[in-house]
Amino acid sequence: MTVTALLICSAVIFFVRHERSGKRDHEGQIFLKAVPVQTTYGWGYNIMAGNKIYIHQDYIPAVAGKQGFKTREDALRVANRVIEKISANQLPVITVKDLEELGIMK
């Protein structure tokens, strides 16, 4: 009886693993999207995870004070850098160096 139980358990584990490995590549993944938003400071952005706001940023990060982005495009460039960092399993922290590389700060 013990041998039969072990065989049944092994078969169940094998089929569950096989079924999981056959699923579509994107199943279970969350897709992030950058959305520019107009704020009282100028432009900011939201990082959307599905239909929910994952990150809301009203102003330029890493800059003293609350200064908004001058243009919608500037906000999107930084938001996309945040998504790149998240996708690379990095903290979604924007530095002055990131801002300089993106042409936000000179």
Buried (B, 14 or more C-beta within 10 A) or exposed (E): EEEEEEEEEEEEEEEEEEEEEEEEEEEEEEEBBBBBBEBEBBBBBBBBBEEEEBBEBBBBBBEEEEEBBEEBEBBBBBBBBBBEBBEEEEEBEBEEEBBEEBEBEE
